[in-house]
């Protein structure tokens, strides 16, 4: 196996897949475990707070993610893209440092403005009876931004430079400390929403400074903006895209609260947490896919590698969606309580939407390769418009399920438009038909099973999903892979997985 990303170009397709699997397990797996540790606090918080209170907490954490994305504004994507354009250490230092100081400058300018107008902002986005309390929560979120920036920045540098031990510390260590802090706050101090946000602030402060210490050798004083100027052309469209992507979940929660109320907002938040289980696997893949895809695109057999990854990932993620749907009721009863049982209706559409989005990350690789990052704006705008329009359309007829259907529709719109634009920007010989058929079968099984669970019984629903899993497995294995690929895949499973 190669010791660094530059050696990856010399490998065969099979060895590249092994490399991708290893890095998905190491980097992505650690990020997934980090999210899993955060998920462990869900049953504690969901039982400690009312359904409505949990929805409020989830909303403000979502606001934090949105504003952090606004301050980063595509710089992480730009640095990851241009990092591999340069091989000299000092060039990479300057590139990284100019990006960091630019992000710090944005915070210095914007954060005080948001702090001063916090009351007015909250009265618009999330009006509460106790508006002063909501303003205090918002300002607690604002205090975290400098440290969230440093955490995101340092994690990316550690990932791109393959500093595995420190990356694990920044992911697993932070989540473990955060989870421990929440447990102490809940069981020792009878935590309020404010207390939980203070725990997040303390954890982010500690690991923001630790991350800065870990990557200090990459930071130098910037004397010009040579690299930044080059990156801004790529980063600005990516910033708009990232902000749009982060803004959409916030809008979904705002609409849920206004159309259905705080209780349904809490149910939607719980359903999103359950869907995060498949997000662990997807996140693990995404973490490794970015560096992997950009490091091999110049090779003659790159398209073969991309297609093989697309087929393998699609097959696995469709099975995972159905498996998670099968155990949704059990997971909710274990992680939350019967008060959250209504959240089960949104889990399948949310999981399927995440699976479709993750699959399109592969098929839209041409946009990143071509450096035409502005093309990503249109799929995200399509996703935003379709999601919000369909939520308004479906909610009067389907209630909370309508939110899930709207979100799923947005993911489908984004995946189709992004893949089409990527093909125009950087044509690749994709094999789409079997992938589309597999997702159509998965969609049919999931929604029919949900309907059977509502009108017949949960037992019939589970039986139908099990039957669907068998059908999907056989269909996917025969449609997606040639005889030789099936033989090699079975060899890989029996040879490498047990070891």
Legacy VTK file of the C-alpha trace (Angstrom):
# vtk DataFile Version 3.0
C-alpha trace
ASCII
DATASET POLYDATA
POINTS 499 float
0.000 0.000 0.000
1.222 3.493 -0.696
2.415 5.681 2.102
1.043 8.866 0.557
-1.487 10.031 -1.985
1.049 10.695 -4.755
1.950 6.993 -4.951
-1.700 6.110 -5.549
-1.369 6.900 -9.258
0.918 3.917 -9.826
-1.561 1.321 -8.532
-3.859 -0.993 -10.482
-7.650 -0.585 -10.260
-7.966 -3.395 -7.714
-5.198 -1.950 -5.561
-6.844 1.463 -5.747
-10.077 -0.038 -4.454
-8.173 -1.576 -1.559
-6.592 1.810 -0.891
-10.011 3.492 -0.990
-11.442 0.865 1.359
-8.550 1.262 3.773
-8.842 5.036 3.841
-12.631 4.851 4.102
-12.173 2.686 7.175
-9.379 4.763 8.684
-10.304 8.377 7.949
-13.967 7.994 7.179
-14.425 5.317 9.810
-12.971 7.524 12.509
-15.258 10.353 11.423
-18.153 7.880 11.445
-17.265 6.695 14.950
-17.044 10.333 15.960
-20.599 10.879 14.729
-21.672 7.636 16.387
-20.393 8.931 19.729
-22.462 12.051 19.160
-25.430 9.829 18.277
-25.087 8.080 21.639
-26.139 11.325 23.318
-29.401 11.306 21.356
-31.254 8.906 23.705
-30.022 10.891 26.709
-31.122 14.248 25.311
-34.373 12.967 23.787
-35.439 11.522 27.135
-34.210 14.507 29.152
-35.979 17.150 27.025
-39.527 17.210 25.745
-40.053 16.541 22.041
-40.513 20.280 21.425
-37.409 21.217 23.466
-35.299 18.699 21.581
-36.518 20.220 18.325
-35.389 23.679 19.511
-31.926 22.358 20.463
-31.575 20.643 17.089
-32.615 23.851 15.320
-29.955 25.983 17.019
-27.255 23.396 16.380
-28.320 23.486 12.742
-28.024 27.283 12.750
-24.475 26.838 14.059
-23.604 24.505 11.209
-25.073 26.923 8.681
-23.139 29.953 9.920
-19.895 27.993 10.282
-20.262 26.984 6.638
-20.870 30.632 5.761
-17.590 31.708 7.374
-15.584 28.883 5.770
-17.250 29.777 2.443
-15.797 27.061 0.248
-12.185 27.497 1.335
-11.910 23.888 2.511
-13.025 22.661 -0.930
-10.626 25.039 -2.676
-7.625 24.029 -0.571
-8.379 20.328 -1.083
-8.563 20.879 -4.857
-5.367 22.945 -5.174
-3.335 21.099 -2.542
-2.511 18.398 -5.104
-1.576 20.937 -7.761
1.637 21.736 -5.871
4.330 19.378 -4.632
6.681 21.857 -2.912
6.223 22.044 0.859
6.565 25.835 1.036
3.973 26.306 -1.720
1.513 24.156 0.190
2.297 26.109 3.380
1.489 29.415 1.697
-1.661 28.049 0.088
-2.965 26.706 3.403
-1.993 29.787 5.423
-3.552 32.294 3.055
-6.801 30.346 3.186
-6.779 30.214 7.002
-6.173 33.941 7.447
-8.898 34.721 4.926
-11.395 32.686 6.963
-10.292 34.370 10.194
-10.799 37.743 8.526
-14.375 36.832 7.603
-15.145 35.973 11.219
-13.606 39.205 12.510
-15.837 41.211 10.165
-19.100 39.248 10.348
-19.357 37.870 13.894
-19.710 41.263 15.667
-22.493 42.250 13.259
-24.379 39.020 13.954
-23.873 39.513 17.702
-25.284 43.062 17.655
-28.325 42.133 15.562
-28.914 38.737 17.215
-32.323 39.704 18.602
-33.616 40.873 15.231
-32.250 37.785 13.460
-33.899 35.389 15.912
-37.239 37.193 15.744
-37.273 36.473 12.000
-35.885 32.923 11.729
-37.265 31.343 14.913
-39.701 33.493 16.915
-40.210 32.206 20.469
-42.306 33.368 23.406
-39.085 34.026 25.323
-37.124 35.870 22.669
-34.363 36.924 25.101
-33.632 33.255 25.829
-33.489 32.487 22.101
-31.075 35.390 21.587
-28.833 34.020 24.340
-28.788 30.611 22.643
-27.915 32.225 19.327
-25.011 34.145 20.872
-23.691 30.956 22.469
-23.613 29.520 18.966
-21.750 32.591 17.679
-19.019 32.195 20.307
-18.141 28.785 18.893
-17.353 29.916 15.346
-13.612 30.683 15.681
-13.025 27.275 17.221
-15.241 25.435 14.732
-13.192 27.042 11.964
-9.924 25.843 13.515
-11.308 22.340 14.039
-12.493 22.034 10.436
-9.245 23.534 9.135
-6.953 21.266 11.158
-8.929 18.100 10.413
-8.685 18.759 6.698
-4.929 19.367 6.837
-4.377 16.212 8.880
-6.481 14.210 6.420
-4.735 15.540 3.296
-1.277 14.989 4.820
-2.129 11.510 6.174
-1.307 12.404 9.790
-3.422 9.533 11.025
-2.839 9.617 14.788
-3.597 13.305 15.139
-6.605 13.021 12.843
-7.988 10.294 15.086
-7.383 12.491 18.119
-9.248 15.390 16.536
-12.234 13.240 15.575
-12.624 10.524 18.188
-11.159 12.516 21.068
-13.383 15.508 20.494
-16.581 13.475 20.213
-15.709 11.405 23.276
-15.124 14.540 25.355
-18.284 16.156 24.020
-20.399 13.088 24.760
-18.912 12.811 28.256
-19.633 16.481 28.913
-23.263 16.100 27.856
-23.723 13.034 30.062
-22.293 14.902 33.058
-24.406 17.980 32.314
-27.620 15.957 32.067
-27.179 13.560 34.973
-25.246 15.813 37.349
-26.608 19.291 36.666
-30.076 18.680 35.118
-28.997 20.424 31.912
-31.028 23.011 30.036
-30.603 23.756 26.325
-28.232 26.549 27.358
-26.105 24.085 29.361
-25.765 21.727 26.400
-24.584 24.578 24.168
-22.011 25.575 26.799
-20.674 21.994 26.744
-20.294 22.295 22.961
-18.515 25.636 23.394
-15.986 24.254 25.901
-15.262 21.193 23.753
-14.825 23.259 20.602
-12.517 25.672 22.439
-10.227 22.850 23.610
-10.010 21.048 20.280
-9.825 24.218 18.214
-6.607 25.166 20.003
-5.336 21.565 19.923
-5.941 21.368 16.165
-4.031 24.596 15.646
-1.136 23.104 17.612
-1.199 19.937 15.491
-0.938 21.768 12.148
1.312 24.651 13.209
4.121 23.550 10.857
1.823 24.215 7.902
1.074 27.798 8.963
3.291 30.708 7.948
2.725 34.450 7.875
1.131 35.335 4.514
2.896 38.187 2.729
0.660 38.181 -0.343
-2.533 36.633 -1.667
-1.068 34.875 -4.712
-2.524 31.450 -3.889
-5.673 32.869 -2.309
-6.482 34.821 -5.468
-6.206 31.624 -7.482
-8.360 29.686 -5.021
-11.085 32.316 -4.716
-12.238 31.667 -8.283
-12.887 28.080 -7.222
-13.926 28.813 -3.627
-16.554 31.481 -4.287
-18.950 29.197 -6.199
-18.201 26.407 -3.713
-18.967 28.814 -0.870
-22.353 29.621 -2.368
-22.953 25.911 -2.814
-21.923 24.976 0.723
-24.022 27.757 2.236
-27.020 26.682 0.163
-26.505 23.061 1.215
-26.229 24.064 4.878
-29.154 26.496 4.635
-31.535 23.871 3.273
-31.750 21.765 6.490
-32.365 24.965 8.464
-35.170 25.956 6.094
-36.633 22.448 6.337
-36.764 22.773 10.116
-38.227 26.276 9.931
-40.970 25.018 7.617
-41.625 21.988 9.809
-42.073 24.213 12.858
-44.308 26.699 11.061
-46.410 24.189 9.112
-46.687 21.433 11.722
-45.481 22.814 15.086
-42.663 22.268 17.578
-43.635 18.676 18.366
-43.332 17.606 14.737
-40.072 19.561 14.566
-38.809 17.313 17.363
-40.023 14.211 15.507
-38.292 15.348 12.322
-35.095 15.973 14.310
-35.334 12.450 15.738
-35.908 10.957 12.283
-32.876 12.854 11.019
-30.783 11.385 13.830
-31.868 7.856 12.865
-31.035 8.591 9.226
-27.624 9.711 10.454
-26.822 6.020 10.958
-26.561 5.576 7.209
-24.818 8.927 7.132
-21.996 7.317 9.126
-21.213 4.958 6.247
-21.756 7.650 3.632
-19.527 10.069 5.526
-16.804 7.441 5.784
-16.870 6.976 2.026
-17.011 10.708 1.264
-13.986 11.432 3.448
-11.840 9.034 1.421
-13.451 9.611 -1.990
-12.376 13.238 -2.444
-8.580 12.763 -2.302
-8.864 9.374 -4.029
-10.860 10.605 -7.044
-8.669 13.657 -7.675
-5.427 11.717 -7.398
-6.194 9.168 -10.147
-8.162 11.147 -12.731
-5.148 11.561 -15.042
-4.618 7.799 -15.340
-5.796 5.975 -18.469
-7.996 3.550 -16.541
-9.529 6.192 -14.255
-13.005 5.818 -15.787
-12.944 2.063 -15.148
-12.032 2.718 -11.521
-14.803 5.315 -11.153
-17.428 2.984 -12.629
-16.401 0.117 -10.398
-16.613 2.338 -7.316
-20.030 3.623 -8.450
-21.435 0.112 -8.852
-20.011 -1.197 -5.587
-21.167 1.803 -3.602
-24.674 1.841 -5.118
-25.131 -1.845 -4.371
-24.027 -1.501 -0.775
-25.897 1.698 0.024
-29.242 0.417 -1.332
-29.011 -2.636 0.906
-28.120 -0.430 3.875
-31.152 1.811 3.286
-33.493 -1.187 3.380
-31.752 -2.681 6.420
-32.065 0.541 8.381
-35.721 0.859 7.346
-36.341 -2.682 8.597
-35.049 -1.849 12.073
-36.311 1.738 12.330
-38.995 1.003 14.915
-36.591 -0.944 17.108
-33.908 1.749 16.852
-36.346 4.506 17.840
-37.561 2.522 20.850
-33.960 1.944 21.977
-32.477 5.372 21.278
-35.488 7.521 22.139
-38.899 6.544 23.502
-42.436 5.845 22.347
-42.989 9.608 22.279
-40.846 9.649 19.120
-42.516 6.710 17.334
-44.061 9.114 14.818
-40.567 9.873 13.502
-40.436 6.511 11.720
-42.407 7.808 8.718
-39.579 10.112 7.597
-36.660 7.712 8.073
-36.894 5.865 4.738
-37.194 8.969 2.498
-34.395 10.701 4.430
-32.112 7.644 4.163
-32.884 7.153 0.485
-32.195 10.834 -0.160
-28.810 10.582 1.546
-27.997 7.460 -0.484
-28.885 9.183 -3.763
-26.850 12.244 -2.813
-23.821 10.123 -1.917
-24.033 8.174 -5.169
-24.117 11.400 -7.157
-20.855 12.487 -5.487
-19.239 9.791 -7.623
-21.002 10.555 -10.896
-20.435 14.320 -10.584
-16.663 13.964 -10.161
-16.199 15.605 -13.563
-17.117 19.006 -12.112
-14.265 18.839 -9.629
-11.805 17.534 -12.208
-12.668 20.309 -14.661
-12.344 22.952 -11.886
-15.660 24.413 -13.056
-16.979 24.642 -9.521
-19.623 27.200 -10.507
-21.553 24.366 -12.161
-22.370 23.010 -8.704
-24.481 26.085 -7.992
-27.281 25.016 -10.338
-27.895 21.547 -8.822
-28.000 23.038 -5.323
-30.423 25.736 -6.412
-32.557 23.048 -8.051
-32.450 21.049 -4.822
-33.443 24.090 -2.771
-36.364 25.046 -5.008
-37.665 21.493 -5.448
-37.355 20.610 -1.745
-39.194 23.678 -0.477
-41.862 23.525 -3.205
-42.575 19.849 -2.627
-42.635 20.295 1.156
-45.341 22.952 0.766
-47.204 20.670 -1.651
-46.952 17.381 0.278
-47.385 18.499 3.915
-51.150 19.230 3.684
-51.729 15.691 2.365
-49.095 13.609 4.167
-48.155 15.589 7.281
-44.668 14.803 8.560
-44.090 12.309 5.735
-44.517 15.248 3.356
-41.353 16.804 4.795
-39.434 13.607 4.031
-40.866 13.424 0.512
-39.861 17.026 -0.146
-36.313 16.407 1.073
-36.050 13.253 -1.055
-37.313 15.110 -4.135
-34.622 17.750 -3.649
-31.879 15.123 -3.444
-33.120 13.486 -6.649
-33.191 16.829 -8.479
-29.669 17.639 -7.349
-28.265 14.214 -8.257
-29.716 14.220 -11.764
-28.749 17.795 -12.611
-25.242 17.528 -11.103
-24.488 14.293 -12.954
-25.706 15.788 -16.235
-23.608 18.950 -15.820
-20.548 16.929 -14.805
-20.851 14.878 -17.961
-20.890 18.036 -20.052
-17.907 19.499 -18.191
-15.755 16.354 -18.242
-17.284 13.435 -20.192
-16.785 9.972 -18.713
-18.198 6.645 -19.956
-20.648 5.945 -17.117
-22.942 2.931 -16.993
-26.109 4.469 -15.517
-28.954 2.104 -16.438
-28.363 -0.678 -13.889
-27.757 1.925 -11.159
-31.062 3.674 -11.892
-32.930 0.360 -11.966
-31.481 -0.651 -8.603
-32.562 2.628 -6.993
-36.044 2.384 -8.516
-36.470 -1.101 -7.039
-35.233 0.121 -3.644
-37.642 3.079 -3.749
-40.581 0.826 -4.632
-39.802 -1.634 -1.843
-39.389 1.069 0.802
-42.584 2.997 0.086
-44.762 -0.082 -0.450
-43.453 -1.502 2.831
-44.311 1.740 4.627
-47.828 1.681 3.155
-48.302 -1.941 4.243
-47.175 -1.026 7.750
-49.821 1.702 7.943
-52.811 -0.166 6.446
-52.059 -3.804 7.372
-49.504 -4.395 10.147
-45.848 -3.792 11.058
-45.176 -7.536 10.723
-46.261 -7.501 7.080
-44.105 -4.404 6.551
-41.027 -6.153 7.967
-41.699 -9.311 5.951
-41.964 -7.308 2.738
-38.680 -5.491 3.449
-36.888 -8.802 4.104
-38.248 -10.124 0.813
-37.115 -6.889 -0.842
-33.614 -7.259 0.572
-33.298 -10.663 -1.061
-34.594 -9.338 -4.394
-32.295 -6.307 -4.267
-29.271 -8.456 -3.417
-29.834 -10.888 -6.272
-30.787 -8.185 -8.766
-27.880 -5.917 -7.866
-25.298 -8.682 -7.879
-26.379 -9.922 -11.310
-27.010 -6.541 -12.971
-24.105 -4.465 -11.719
-21.188 -6.857 -12.086
-19.783 -9.082 -14.799
-19.066 -12.743 -14.115
-15.395 -12.001 -13.516
-16.230 -9.073 -11.224
-18.645 -11.232 -9.227
-15.948 -13.856 -8.818
-13.379 -11.245 -7.764
-15.853 -9.629 -5.388
-16.574 -12.932 -3.674
-12.841 -13.610 -3.445
-12.318 -10.211 -1.880
-15.101 -10.745 0.654
-13.850 -14.143 1.766
-10.159 -13.261 1.626
-9.941 -9.740 3.052
-12.978 -9.135 5.226
-12.253 -11.923 7.749
-8.603 -10.847 8.006
LINES 1 500
499 0 1 2 3 4 5 6 7 8 9 10 11 12 13 14 15 16 17 18 19 20 21 22 23 24 25 26 27 28 29 30 31 32 33 34 35 36 37 38 39 40 41 42 43 44 45 46 47 48 49 50 51 52 53 54 55 56 57 58 59 60 61 62 63 64 65 66 67 68 69 70 71 72 73 74 75 76 77 78 79 80 81 82 83 84 85 86 87 88 89 90 91 92 93 94 95 96 97 98 99 100 101 102 103 104 105 106 107 108 109 110 111 112 113 114 115 116 117 118 119 120 121 122 123 124 125 126 127 128 129 130 131 132 133 134 135 136 137 138 139 140 141 142 143 144 145 146 147 148 149 150 151 152 153 154 155 156 157 158 159 160 161 162 163 164 165 166 167 168 169 170 171 172 173 174 175 176 177 178 179 180 181 182 183 184 185 186 187 188 189 190 191 192 193 194 195 196 197 198 199 200 201 202 203 204 205 206 207 208 209 210 211 212 213 214 215 216 217 218 219 220 221 222 223 224 225 226 227 228 229 230 231 232 233 234 235 236 237 238 239 240 241 242 243 244 245 246 247 248 249 250 251 252 253 254 255 256 257 258 259 260 261 262 263 264 265 266 267 268 269 270 271 272 273 274 275 276 277 278 279 280 281 282 283 284 285 286 287 288 289 290 291 292 293 294 295 296 297 298 299 300 301 302 303 304 305 306 307 308 309 310 311 312 313 314 315 316 317 318 319 320 321 322 323 324 325 326 327 328 329 330 331 332 333 334 335 336 337 338 339 340 341 342 343 344 345 346 347 348 349 350 351 352 353 354 355 356 357 358 359 360 361 362 363 364 365 366 367 368 369 370 371 372 373 374 375 376 377 378 379 380 381 382 383 384 385 386 387 388 389 390 391 392 393 394 395 396 397 398 399 400 401 402 403 404 405 406 407 408 409 410 411 412 413 414 415 416 417 418 419 420 421 422 423 424 425 426 427 428 429 430 431 432 433 434 435 436 437 438 439 440 441 442 443 444 445 446 447 448 449 450 451 452 453 454 455 456 457 458 459 460 461 462 463 464 465 466 467 468 469 470 471 472 473 474 475 476 477 478 479 480 481 482 483 484 485 486 487 488 489 490 491 492 493 494 495 496 497 498
